[in-house]
Amino acid sequence: MVDISLSKSLRSTVATLNWVSDQSASTSQRLDTGVRVQTALDDPSTYMSAKSLSLHAGQLDKFLERLDQGLGVIQAADNGITSITDSINTLKGVVTRAAASKDAFERADLTKEYNDILDKIVDTAKDSSYSGKNLLLGTGNDLTLYLSSDQNESVTINAVDFTDLL
């Protein structure tokens, strides 16, 4: 093995270069991960605080995702109810025309039209789902939204059956 003799200034330069290299690697890792403290060895109290906040943020993300899913179910039901309301207004017109008509054939045609509109209402109710949940199908389709991440506070929206119109 060969001994290399370095002057004091060269040793200082090599030490500085090693320190800069270590700092550069540490900074690069922080930039890549977005985390200032990588391990508990870097800064124990900051690391534990960051870990706790990261876990809490993950829980909040799941909570918000569940609320978004619930909102989607409510919007699907609202769209269905709007369409059903339009169909009911059409039914009113059919009933008014049938009541005013004296012709049995016209009344029979209006009865068929009335039944077709009822079938459309049922189909609309069946199609008003989001992620497998449908507030217009009645029993077993109630929606519970939790208003806190610890699930202590909730609101339940009861489903209504629009498929049983008789």
MARLUMVEX-236093 format. One line per field, with one value per residue: residue number from 1; residue in three letters; chain; x, y, z of N, C-alpha, C, O in turn. Coordinates in nm, 2 decimals. Each point is the difference from the previous one (the first is absolute). Example, Ala and Ser with C-alpha at 12.3 -4.5 7.8 and 13.67 -1.06 7.14 Angstrom:
k: 1	2
r: ALA	SER
c: A	A
n.xx: 1.32	-0.14
n.yy: -0.57	0.11
n.zz: 0.78	-0.14
ca.xx: -0.09	0.09
ca.yy: 0.12	0.11
ca.zz: 0.00	0.00
c.xx: 0.09	-0.08
c.yy: 0.12	0.11
c.zz: 0.00	0.08
o.xx: 0.10	0.05
o.yy: 0.00	0.11
o.zz: 0.07	0.01
This chain:
k: 1	2	3	4	5	6	7	8	9	10	11	12	13	14	15	16	17	18	19	20	21	22	23	24	25	26	27	28	29	30	31	32	33	34	35	36	37	38	39	40	41	42	43	44	45	46	47	48	49	50	51	52	53	54	55	56	57	58	59	60	61	62	63	64	65	66	67	68	69	70	71	72	73	74	75	76	77	78	79	80	81	82	83	84	85	86	87	88	89	90	91	92	93	94	95	96	97	98	99	100	101	102	103	104	105	106	107	108	109	110	111	112	113	114	115	116	117	118	119	120	121	122	123	124	125	126	127	128	129	130	131	132	133	134	135	136	137	138	139	140	141	142	143	144	145	146	147	148	149	150	151	152	153	154	155	156	157	158	159	160	161	162	163	164	165	166
r: MET	VAL	ASP	ILE	SER	LEU	SER	LYS	SER	LEU	ARG	SER	THR	VAL	ALA	THR	LEU	ASN	TRP	VAL	SER	ASP	GLN	SER	ALA	SER	THR	SER	GLN	ARG	LEU	ASP	THR	GLY	VAL	ARG	VAL	GLN	THR	ALA	LEU	ASP	ASP	PRO	SER	THR	TYR	MET	SER	ALA	LYS	SER	LEU	SER	LEU	HIS	ALA	GLY	GLN	LEU	ASP	LYS	PHE	LEU	GLU	ARG	LEU	ASP	GLN	GLY	LEU	GLY	VAL	ILE	GLN	ALA	ALA	ASP	ASN	GLY	ILE	THR	SER	ILE	THR	ASP	SER	ILE	ASN	THR	LEU	LYS	GLY	VAL	VAL	THR	ARG	ALA	ALA	ALA	SER	LYS	ASP	ALA	PHE	GLU	ARG	ALA	ASP	LEU	THR	LYS	GLU	TYR	ASN	ASP	ILE	LEU	ASP	LYS	ILE	VAL	ASP	THR	ALA	LYS	ASP	SER	SER	TYR	SER	GLY	LYS	ASN	LEU	LEU	LEU	GLY	THR	GLY	ASN	ASP	LEU	THR	LEU	TYR	LEU	SER	SER	ASP	GLN	ASN	GLU	SER	VAL	THR	ILE	ASN	ALA	VAL	ASP	PHE	THR	ASP	LEU	LEU
c: A	A	A	A	A	A	A	A	A	A	A	A	A	A	A	A	A	A	A	A	A	A	A	A	A	A	A	A	A	A	A	A	A	A	A	A	A	A	A	A	A	A	A	A	A	A	A	A	A	A	A	A	A	A	A	A	A	A	A	A	A	A	A	A	A	A	A	A	A	A	A	A	A	A	A	A	A	A	A	A	A	A	A	A	A	A	A	A	A	A	A	A	A	A	A	A	A	A	A	A	A	A	A	A	A	A	A	A	A	A	A	A	A	A	A	A	A	A	A	A	A	A	A	A	A	A	A	A	A	A	A	A	A	A	A	A	A	A	A	A	A	A	A	A	A	A	A	A	A	A	A	A	A	A	A	A	A	A	A	A	A	A	A	A	A	A
n.xx: 0.08	-0.14	0.20	-0.20	0.17	-0.12	-0.02	0.12	0.15	0.20	0.15	0.12	0.18	0.18	0.13	0.14	0.20	0.17	0.13	0.16	0.19	0.13	0.14	0.19	0.16	0.13	0.16	0.19	0.13	0.13	0.19	0.17	0.11	0.16	0.16	-0.12	-0.19	0.22	0.16	-0.05	0.09	-0.15	-0.20	0.13	0.10	0.20	0.18	0.07	0.13	0.22	0.14	0.07	0.17	0.20	0.08	0.10	0.21	0.15	0.05	0.15	0.21	0.09	0.10	0.20	0.16	0.06	0.14	0.22	0.11	0.07	0.19	0.18	0.05	0.13	0.22	0.12	0.05	0.18	0.20	0.07	0.09	0.21	0.16	0.08	0.16	0.21	0.12	0.11	0.19	0.18	0.11	0.13	0.20	0.16	0.10	0.16	0.20	0.14	0.11	0.18	0.15	-0.07	0.19	-0.16	-0.08	-0.14	-0.21	-0.11	-0.08	-0.19	-0.18	-0.06	-0.13	-0.22	-0.12	-0.07	-0.18	-0.19	-0.08	-0.11	-0.22	-0.14	-0.09	-0.17	-0.21	-0.11	-0.10	-0.16	0.12	0.05	0.13	-0.14	0.06	-0.16	0.05	0.07	0.17	0.03	-0.18	0.07	-0.17	-0.06	-0.06	0.18	-0.09	0.20	-0.10	0.02	0.18	-0.08	-0.06	0.10	0.11	-0.22	0.05	-0.20	0.10	-0.18	0.05	0.02	-0.18	0.18	0.08	-0.02	-0.02	0.06
n.yy: -0.12	0.09	0.04	0.05	0.09	0.01	0.13	0.14	0.11	-0.11	0.01	0.19	0.01	-0.11	0.10	0.16	-0.07	-0.06	0.16	0.09	-0.12	0.02	0.18	-0.02	-0.12	0.11	0.14	-0.10	-0.06	0.15	0.05	-0.14	0.03	0.15	-0.16	0.13	-0.07	-0.03	0.10	-0.20	-0.12	-0.02	-0.11	-0.07	0.17	0.08	-0.11	0.03	0.18	0.00	-0.10	0.11	0.15	-0.10	-0.05	0.16	0.05	-0.13	0.05	0.16	-0.07	-0.11	0.12	0.10	-0.14	-0.03	0.15	-0.03	-0.15	0.06	0.11	-0.14	-0.08	0.13	0.00	-0.17	0.00	0.11	-0.09	-0.14	0.08	0.05	-0.16	-0.07	0.13	-0.03	-0.16	0.06	0.11	-0.13	-0.09	0.15	0.02	-0.14	0.04	0.15	-0.06	-0.11	0.14	0.08	-0.16	0.05	0.09	-0.14	0.05	0.17	-0.05	-0.10	0.13	0.10	-0.14	-0.02	0.16	-0.01	-0.15	0.08	0.12	-0.11	-0.07	0.16	0.02	-0.15	0.02	0.15	-0.07	-0.12	0.15	-0.02	-0.12	-0.06	-0.05	-0.01	0.21	-0.12	0.22	-0.07	-0.08	0.20	-0.11	0.07	0.15	-0.10	0.22	-0.13	0.19	-0.08	0.06	-0.22	0.13	0.14	0.13	0.19	0.10	-0.01	-0.04	0.00	-0.09	0.10	-0.22	0.08	-0.09	0.02	-0.15	0.12	-0.03	-0.21
n.zz: 0.00	-0.15	0.08	0.07	-0.12	0.19	-0.18	0.12	-0.13	-0.03	0.16	0.02	-0.14	0.06	0.16	-0.07	-0.09	0.14	0.09	-0.13	0.00	0.18	0.01	-0.11	0.10	0.16	-0.07	-0.06	0.17	0.09	-0.11	0.04	0.20	-0.04	0.00	0.14	0.10	-0.04	0.12	0.08	-0.16	-0.17	0.01	0.17	0.10	-0.08	0.07	0.21	0.03	-0.05	0.14	0.18	-0.02	0.01	0.21	0.13	-0.05	0.10	0.21	0.03	-0.02	0.17	0.16	-0.04	0.05	0.22	0.09	-0.04	0.13	0.21	0.00	0.00	0.21	0.13	-0.04	0.07	0.22	0.06	-0.04	0.16	0.18	-0.03	0.00	0.20	0.08	-0.08	0.09	0.19	-0.03	-0.04	0.18	0.09	-0.10	0.06	0.19	-0.01	-0.08	0.15	0.14	-0.10	0.04	-0.20	-0.09	-0.06	-0.20	-0.02	0.05	-0.18	-0.16	0.04	-0.05	-0.21	-0.10	0.04	-0.12	-0.19	0.02	0.00	-0.20	-0.11	0.06	-0.07	-0.21	-0.02	0.06	-0.16	-0.13	0.15	-0.15	0.21	-0.17	-0.17	-0.03	0.11	-0.04	-0.20	0.12	0.09	0.07	0.20	-0.02	0.20	0.03	0.01	0.08	-0.07	0.19	0.04	0.04	0.15	-0.18	0.06	-0.16	0.07	-0.22	0.10	-0.17	0.08	0.01	-0.21	0.10	-0.13	0.14	0.19	-0.22	0.04
ca.xx: -0.08	0.08	-0.04	-0.01	0.01	-0.08	0.02	-0.11	-0.11	-0.07	-0.08	-0.11	-0.08	-0.06	-0.10	-0.11	-0.07	-0.08	-0.12	-0.08	-0.06	-0.10	-0.11	-0.07	-0.08	-0.11	-0.09	-0.06	-0.10	-0.11	-0.07	-0.07	-0.11	-0.08	0.01	0.12	0.06	-0.02	-0.01	0.00	0.14	0.02	-0.06	-0.11	-0.13	-0.06	-0.03	-0.12	-0.11	-0.03	-0.06	-0.14	-0.08	-0.02	-0.11	-0.13	-0.03	-0.06	-0.13	-0.08	-0.02	-0.10	-0.13	-0.04	-0.04	-0.13	-0.10	-0.01	-0.09	-0.14	-0.05	-0.03	-0.13	-0.11	-0.02	-0.07	-0.14	-0.06	-0.02	-0.11	-0.12	-0.03	-0.06	-0.13	-0.09	-0.04	-0.09	-0.13	-0.07	-0.06	-0.12	-0.11	-0.06	-0.07	-0.12	-0.09	-0.06	-0.09	-0.12	-0.08	-0.04	-0.12	0.02	0.05	0.13	0.10	0.03	0.08	0.14	0.05	0.03	0.13	0.10	0.01	0.08	0.14	0.06	0.02	0.12	0.11	0.04	0.06	0.14	0.08	0.04	0.10	0.12	0.05	0.09	0.14	0.09	-0.07	-0.10	-0.11	-0.10	-0.13	-0.04	-0.07	0.06	0.14	0.08	0.02	0.13	0.05	0.12	0.07	0.04	0.13	0.09	-0.01	-0.13	-0.09	-0.11	-0.04	-0.14	-0.05	-0.10	-0.09	-0.04	-0.14	-0.02	-0.08	-0.03	-0.13	-0.09	-0.14
ca.yy: 0.12	0.12	0.11	0.13	0.11	0.12	0.12	0.04	0.06	-0.11	-0.08	0.08	0.00	-0.13	-0.01	0.09	-0.07	-0.11	0.06	0.05	-0.12	-0.05	0.10	-0.01	-0.13	0.02	0.09	-0.07	-0.10	0.09	0.05	-0.12	-0.05	0.11	-0.01	0.07	-0.09	-0.13	-0.10	0.05	0.03	0.14	0.09	-0.09	0.07	0.04	-0.12	-0.06	0.10	-0.01	-0.13	0.02	0.08	-0.08	-0.09	0.08	0.04	-0.12	-0.02	0.11	-0.03	-0.11	0.06	0.08	-0.09	-0.06	0.11	0.02	-0.11	0.03	0.11	-0.06	-0.08	0.10	0.07	-0.10	0.00	0.13	-0.01	-0.09	0.06	0.10	-0.07	-0.05	0.12	0.04	-0.11	0.02	0.12	-0.05	-0.08	0.09	0.04	-0.12	-0.02	0.11	-0.03	-0.12	0.04	0.08	-0.08	-0.08	-0.11	-0.12	-0.03	0.10	-0.02	-0.12	0.04	0.08	-0.09	-0.06	0.11	0.02	-0.12	0.01	0.11	-0.06	-0.09	0.09	0.04	-0.11	-0.01	0.11	-0.02	-0.10	0.05	0.12	-0.05	0.05	-0.09	-0.11	0.05	0.07	0.05	-0.01	-0.14	-0.04	-0.07	-0.05	0.09	0.12	0.05	0.06	0.08	0.03	0.13	0.02	-0.11	-0.10	-0.06	0.03	0.08	-0.05	0.03	-0.11	0.03	-0.12	-0.02	0.00	-0.10	0.05	-0.12	-0.06	0.11	-0.04
ca.zz: 0.00	-0.01	0.08	-0.07	0.10	-0.04	0.08	0.08	-0.08	-0.08	0.10	0.02	-0.12	-0.02	0.10	-0.04	-0.11	0.06	0.07	-0.10	-0.06	0.09	0.00	-0.13	0.00	0.09	-0.06	-0.11	0.05	0.04	-0.12	-0.06	0.08	0.06	0.15	0.05	0.09	-0.06	0.11	0.14	0.04	-0.04	0.10	0.05	0.03	-0.13	-0.08	0.06	-0.03	-0.15	-0.02	0.05	-0.09	-0.13	0.02	0.01	-0.14	-0.07	0.05	-0.05	-0.14	-0.01	0.04	-0.11	-0.11	0.04	-0.02	-0.15	-0.05	0.04	-0.08	-0.13	0.01	0.02	-0.13	-0.08	0.05	-0.04	-0.14	-0.02	0.05	-0.10	-0.12	0.04	0.02	-0.13	-0.04	0.07	-0.07	-0.12	0.04	0.03	-0.13	-0.05	0.08	-0.03	-0.13	0.01	0.07	-0.09	-0.12	0.00	-0.09	0.07	-0.06	0.04	0.14	0.01	-0.04	0.11	0.11	-0.04	0.02	0.15	0.05	-0.05	0.08	0.13	-0.02	-0.02	0.13	0.06	-0.06	0.05	0.14	0.00	-0.06	0.08	0.10	-0.01	0.07	0.05	0.10	-0.07	0.10	-0.05	-0.01	0.12	0.11	-0.02	-0.07	0.08	-0.01	0.12	-0.02	0.13	-0.01	0.07	-0.04	0.10	-0.03	0.11	-0.05	-0.14	-0.05	-0.08	-0.10	-0.02	-0.14	-0.03	-0.11	-0.11	-0.09	0.04	-0.02	0.01
c.xx: 0.09	-0.06	0.00	0.00	-0.07	0.04	-0.12	-0.11	-0.07	-0.09	-0.13	-0.10	-0.07	-0.11	-0.12	-0.08	-0.09	-0.13	-0.10	-0.08	-0.11	-0.12	-0.08	-0.09	-0.12	-0.11	-0.08	-0.11	-0.12	-0.09	-0.08	-0.12	-0.09	0.00	0.13	0.08	-0.03	-0.02	0.00	0.14	0.03	-0.05	-0.12	-0.13	-0.07	-0.04	-0.13	-0.12	-0.04	-0.07	-0.15	-0.09	-0.03	-0.11	-0.14	-0.04	-0.06	-0.14	-0.10	-0.03	-0.10	-0.14	-0.06	-0.05	-0.13	-0.11	-0.02	-0.09	-0.14	-0.06	-0.03	-0.13	-0.11	-0.02	-0.07	-0.15	-0.07	-0.03	-0.12	-0.13	-0.04	-0.07	-0.14	-0.10	-0.06	-0.10	-0.14	-0.08	-0.06	-0.12	-0.12	-0.07	-0.08	-0.13	-0.10	-0.06	-0.09	-0.13	-0.09	-0.05	-0.13	0.02	0.07	0.14	0.11	0.04	0.08	0.15	0.07	0.04	0.14	0.11	0.03	0.09	0.14	0.08	0.04	0.12	0.13	0.05	0.07	0.14	0.09	0.05	0.11	0.14	0.07	0.10	0.14	0.08	-0.08	-0.11	-0.11	-0.11	-0.14	-0.06	-0.05	0.09	0.14	0.09	0.02	0.15	0.04	0.13	0.05	0.06	0.12	0.09	-0.01	-0.14	-0.10	-0.13	-0.04	-0.14	-0.04	-0.11	-0.07	-0.03	-0.15	-0.02	-0.09	-0.03	-0.13	-0.11	-0.15	-0.04
c.yy: 0.12	0.11	0.13	0.11	0.12	0.11	0.03	0.06	-0.10	-0.08	0.08	0.00	-0.13	-0.02	0.09	-0.06	-0.11	0.05	0.05	-0.11	-0.06	0.09	-0.01	-0.12	0.02	0.09	-0.06	-0.09	0.08	0.05	-0.11	-0.04	0.11	0.00	0.06	-0.10	-0.14	-0.11	0.06	0.04	0.15	0.10	-0.07	0.07	0.04	-0.12	-0.06	0.09	-0.02	-0.14	0.00	0.08	-0.07	-0.10	0.07	0.04	-0.11	-0.03	0.10	-0.02	-0.11	0.05	0.08	-0.09	-0.06	0.11	0.03	-0.11	0.02	0.11	-0.06	-0.07	0.10	0.07	-0.09	-0.01	0.13	0.01	-0.09	0.06	0.12	-0.06	-0.06	0.11	0.04	-0.11	0.02	0.12	-0.05	-0.09	0.09	0.05	-0.11	-0.02	0.11	-0.02	-0.12	0.04	0.08	-0.08	-0.08	-0.13	-0.11	-0.04	0.09	-0.02	-0.13	0.04	0.08	-0.09	-0.07	0.10	0.02	-0.12	0.01	0.11	-0.06	-0.10	0.08	0.05	-0.11	-0.02	0.11	-0.02	-0.11	0.04	0.11	-0.05	0.06	-0.10	-0.11	0.04	0.08	0.04	-0.01	-0.14	-0.05	-0.08	-0.06	0.09	0.14	0.04	0.06	0.08	0.04	0.14	0.04	-0.12	-0.11	-0.07	0.01	0.07	-0.05	0.05	-0.12	0.06	-0.12	-0.01	-0.01	-0.10	0.07	-0.11	-0.06	0.10	-0.04	-0.01
c.zz: 0.00	0.08	-0.08	0.10	-0.06	0.09	0.08	-0.08	-0.09	0.09	0.03	-0.12	-0.02	0.11	-0.04	-0.12	0.04	0.07	-0.10	-0.07	0.09	0.01	-0.13	-0.01	0.09	-0.06	-0.12	0.05	0.05	-0.11	-0.06	0.07	0.05	0.15	0.04	0.09	-0.04	0.11	0.13	0.05	-0.04	0.10	0.06	0.02	-0.13	-0.08	0.05	-0.03	-0.15	-0.02	0.05	-0.09	-0.14	0.02	0.01	-0.14	-0.08	0.04	-0.06	-0.15	-0.02	0.04	-0.11	-0.12	0.03	-0.02	-0.15	-0.05	0.04	-0.08	-0.14	0.01	0.01	-0.13	-0.10	0.03	-0.04	-0.15	-0.03	0.04	-0.10	-0.12	0.04	0.01	-0.14	-0.06	0.07	-0.06	-0.13	0.03	0.03	-0.13	-0.06	0.07	-0.03	-0.14	0.01	0.07	-0.10	-0.12	0.03	-0.08	0.07	-0.06	0.04	0.15	0.02	-0.04	0.11	0.12	-0.03	0.01	0.15	0.05	-0.05	0.08	0.13	-0.01	-0.02	0.14	0.08	-0.05	0.05	0.14	0.00	-0.05	0.08	0.11	-0.02	0.09	0.07	0.11	-0.07	0.11	-0.05	-0.01	0.14	0.10	-0.03	-0.07	0.07	-0.01	0.13	-0.03	0.13	-0.01	0.08	-0.03	0.10	0.00	0.13	-0.05	-0.13	-0.03	-0.09	-0.09	-0.04	-0.15	-0.01	-0.12	-0.11	-0.10	0.03	-0.01	0.01	0.15
o.xx: 0.10	-0.12	0.10	-0.08	0.02	0.02	-0.11	-0.12	-0.12	-0.11	-0.11	-0.12	-0.12	-0.11	-0.11	-0.13	-0.11	-0.11	-0.12	-0.12	-0.10	-0.12	-0.12	-0.11	-0.11	-0.11	-0.12	-0.10	-0.11	-0.12	-0.11	-0.10	-0.12	-0.07	0.11	0.12	-0.11	-0.08	0.02	0.01	0.08	0.08	-0.11	-0.11	-0.12	-0.11	-0.09	-0.11	-0.12	-0.10	-0.09	-0.11	-0.10	-0.08	-0.10	-0.12	-0.09	-0.08	-0.11	-0.11	-0.09	-0.10	-0.12	-0.09	-0.09	-0.11	-0.12	-0.09	-0.09	-0.12	-0.11	-0.08	-0.11	-0.12	-0.09	-0.08	-0.11	-0.11	-0.08	-0.10	-0.12	-0.10	-0.09	-0.12	-0.12	-0.10	-0.10	-0.12	-0.11	-0.10	-0.11	-0.12	-0.11	-0.10	-0.12	-0.12	-0.11	-0.11	-0.12	-0.09	-0.01	-0.08	0.11	0.09	0.11	0.11	0.09	0.09	0.11	0.10	0.08	0.11	0.12	0.09	0.09	0.12	0.10	0.09	0.10	0.12	0.10	0.10	0.12	0.12	0.09	0.10	0.10	-0.02	0.03	-0.03	0.03	-0.07	0.04	-0.06	-0.10	-0.10	-0.04	0.12	0.02	0.12	0.04	0.09	-0.07	0.09	-0.07	0.07	0.04	-0.05	0.04	-0.02	-0.08	-0.10	0.09	-0.08	0.08	-0.09	0.05	-0.04	-0.07	0.08	-0.12	-0.05	-0.04	-0.03	-0.09	-0.12
o.yy: 0.01	0.03	0.02	0.00	0.04	-0.01	-0.05	-0.03	0.01	-0.04	-0.06	0.00	0.00	-0.05	-0.05	0.01	-0.02	-0.05	-0.02	0.01	-0.03	-0.05	0.01	0.01	-0.05	-0.03	0.02	-0.01	-0.04	-0.01	0.02	-0.03	-0.03	0.08	-0.04	0.00	-0.05	-0.09	0.12	0.08	0.07	0.09	0.00	-0.06	-0.02	0.00	-0.03	-0.05	-0.01	0.00	-0.05	-0.04	0.02	-0.02	-0.05	0.00	0.01	-0.04	-0.04	0.02	0.01	-0.03	-0.01	0.04	-0.01	-0.03	0.02	0.03	-0.02	0.00	0.05	0.01	-0.02	0.03	0.04	0.00	0.00	0.04	0.03	-0.01	0.02	0.06	0.01	-0.02	0.03	0.04	-0.03	-0.01	0.04	0.01	-0.04	0.00	0.02	-0.03	-0.03	0.01	0.01	-0.05	0.00	0.05	-0.06	-0.09	0.02	-0.04	-0.04	0.01	0.00	-0.05	-0.01	0.03	-0.02	-0.04	0.01	0.03	-0.04	-0.02	0.03	0.00	-0.04	0.01	0.03	-0.02	-0.03	0.02	0.01	-0.05	0.06	0.04	0.05	-0.01	-0.04	-0.08	0.09	-0.09	0.03	-0.02	-0.11	0.02	-0.05	-0.03	0.10	-0.09	0.09	-0.06	0.05	0.03	0.11	-0.11	-0.12	-0.09	-0.09	-0.02	-0.02	0.04	-0.05	0.06	-0.10	0.10	-0.04	0.01	0.01	0.03	-0.09	0.06	0.08	-0.04
o.zz: 0.07	0.00	-0.07	0.10	-0.11	0.12	-0.03	0.03	-0.02	-0.04	0.00	0.02	-0.03	-0.04	0.02	0.00	-0.04	-0.02	0.02	-0.03	-0.05	0.00	0.00	-0.05	-0.04	0.01	-0.02	-0.06	-0.02	0.00	-0.05	-0.06	0.04	0.06	-0.04	-0.01	0.00	-0.02	0.02	0.09	0.06	0.04	-0.06	-0.04	-0.01	-0.06	-0.07	-0.03	-0.03	-0.08	-0.07	-0.03	-0.05	-0.09	-0.06	-0.03	-0.08	-0.08	-0.04	-0.05	-0.09	-0.06	-0.03	-0.07	-0.10	-0.05	-0.04	-0.09	-0.08	-0.03	-0.06	-0.10	-0.06	-0.04	-0.07	-0.09	-0.05	-0.04	-0.09	-0.07	-0.02	-0.05	-0.08	-0.03	-0.02	-0.06	-0.06	-0.01	-0.03	-0.07	-0.03	0.00	-0.05	-0.06	-0.01	-0.02	-0.07	-0.04	0.01	-0.07	0.10	0.00	0.06	0.07	0.02	0.03	0.09	0.06	0.02	0.07	0.09	0.06	0.04	0.08	0.07	0.02	0.06	0.09	0.05	0.03	0.06	0.07	0.02	0.03	0.08	0.04	-0.04	0.11	-0.11	0.12	0.11	0.05	-0.08	0.06	0.08	-0.06	0.01	0.00	-0.11	-0.03	-0.07	-0.02	0.05	-0.05	0.09	-0.10	0.01	-0.03	-0.03	0.09	0.02	0.06	-0.09	0.09	-0.08	0.05	-0.05	-0.06	0.09	-0.10	0.02	-0.11	-0.08	0.10	-0.02	0.02
